Amino acid sequence: MAPQAPTIAPWTAQVAELGEQLVAARREAIAALSPAFAERAGELGLPAAELGYDAEPPTLDALDARLERDLERGVTGLGPHLDDVQVRSDGRDLRVYGSQGEQRLAVLSLLLAEAELVAERRGVPPLLLLDDVLSELDATRRRILGERIGRTGQTLVTATGADALPLEPDQLLDVLPGEVRAA
């Protein structure tokens, strides 16, 4: 046992306990988001999209077994801070094998799924801020996105020109250097 082990033991116990809670909360969040994510992704043309999270919480034994190595390195090498959510389409990991367009569609789908979950749980839809998402979408996907956000609360969409907007906005503003004015 390292000389610092007794001093670190309470912190190690906290890492294990809170890590277990965090992993459980992430699993719950992924389970809640997954159906809407798959549906939104499908609407936007990302087939068989799914989220995954297969992390295991750190245990006291596993943390203790790494203690000397972690002390040498100055970092904890085990725990939920190292876990990732998998985002897949047709079984492919989009972070590794997805095109930039597929990755952007996945992020947009996740954002829309999160907004739906917040609205469902809170009873009030959140304000969505979509910064220049339209420039990366074709006309069909713009229309689908426009119809989706048109049904959910308030959404602020930035675009380089009004011609990119798929629907007639409730309010259109021109942002110029030093001023904002009604279009």
Secondary structure, DSSP 8 states (H G I E B T S, - for coil): --TTHHHHHHHHHHHHHHHHHHHHHHHHHHHHHHHHHHHHHHHTT-TTEEEE-------HHHHHHHHHHHHHHTS--SSGGG---EEEETTEEHHHH--HHHHHHHHHHHHHHHHHHHHHHHSS---EEEES-GGGS-HHHHHHHHHHHHTSS-EEEE-S-GGG-SS--S--EEEETTEEEE-
